[in-house]
């Protein structure tokens, strides 16, 4: 695997018993490359505050963090630039590779099993930058819309659909069953 666009590795041996706090911020070239990877028009700013602490006998590391970013996405309807701010928090657990279960890549795995599963600590390090990049990706608006652009299918923003129903009584699919039940 190539070097991530936004890499901030931390050696897990530097985590003191009372924990470690790091604040990281992406540089302009990292913002450009990360925007390209995440298929964004731009990332104007990205920073995160992360708290690392040893858990479960000191072998595992829990990371909690807050992301703060200014992004520019393309409107899903018009492709116009849509500016947005991402503020989100996350928690992740890391463990030495021998404590992380391995799964057969061809085997179907229930997502509930994966929830709470630790990520492996690779070569004694955790890449805080890559973790922030992945969590930023998960925190983005999946359907950004420019101001004033209606969402197709939303009756509040599509008055023609609402007026069509005003004169008609809404059909209840269970009304016929209710009539049968009353007749018995």
C-alpha positions, -999 to +999 in steps of 0.1 A: +000+000+000+013+035-008+017+062+017-016+078+026-022+115+016-026+126+053-003+104+074+005+111+111+018+079+126+022+076+164+043+050+181+021+032+206+051+029+230+049+067+234+015+066+250+019+073+287-002+056+314-024+087+316-028+088+278-017+111+250-035+140+233-026+150+197-040+178+175-032+174+139-039+196+109-036+188+072-012+209+050-024+224+017-009+196-005-024+170+018-058+187+015-056+186-023-047+150-025-072+139+001-100+159-017-090+140-049-092+106-031-126+114-015-139+128-048-146+163-033-142+196-051-120+208-023-111+205+014-103+239+026-093+229+062-090+197+082-080+193+118-086+168+145-080+165+182-073+129+193-070+112+227-052+079+229-052+057+260-042+022+268-070-002+277-076-038+285-043-044+304-024-019+283-022-041+251-050-023+233-053+014+225-086+033+224-086+065+202-113+090+205-113+121+183-132+151+170-129+162+134-134+197+122-133+204+084-145+227+057-153+209+025-167+216-009-188+189-025-207+188-058-245+192-057-260+158-066-286+176-088-268+206-104-231+197-098-227+233-083-202+236-055-217+231-021-197+244+009-201+225+042-186+221+076-180+187+090-178+184+128-180+148+141-166+126+167-155+090+166-140+062+187-118+033+175-100+005+192-066-009+182-049-041+192-017-060+183-023-082+153-023-114+173-054-101+191-073-092+159-094-121+145-087-130+109-115-137+085-115-156+052-119-130+025-143-153+006-164-159+037-195-138+044-193-120+077-221-105+096-216-068+101-227-070+137-197-093+144-173-066+130-188-038+151-165-031+180-137-053+165-103-037+170-081-026+141-046-040+140-017-019+153+007-021+124+045-022+131+038-007+165+022+024+151-013+039+146-017+063+117-038+091+131-040+110+098-054+080+079-079+073+107-091+110+105-093+107+067-114+076+069-138+091+095-141+123+075-152+102+045-179+086+067-191+119+080-196+136+046-231+145+034-239+117+010-264+138-010-252+175-009-276+199-025-271+235-035-295+260-017-329+261-033-325+228-052-355+206-044-351+170-035-372+149-058-398+129-040-401+151-010-437+163-008-428+194+013-406+207-015-428+194-044-461+212-040-475+197-072-474+163-057-492+175-026-520+193-045-526+162-066-535+143-034-557+170-018-588+161-037-583+124-033-587+104-002-555+085+006-560+048-001-552+026+029-540-008+017-556-024+048-590-008+044-604-038+025-592-061+052-608-039+079-642-042+060-639-080+059-631-082+096-662-060+105-685-082+083-678-113+103 
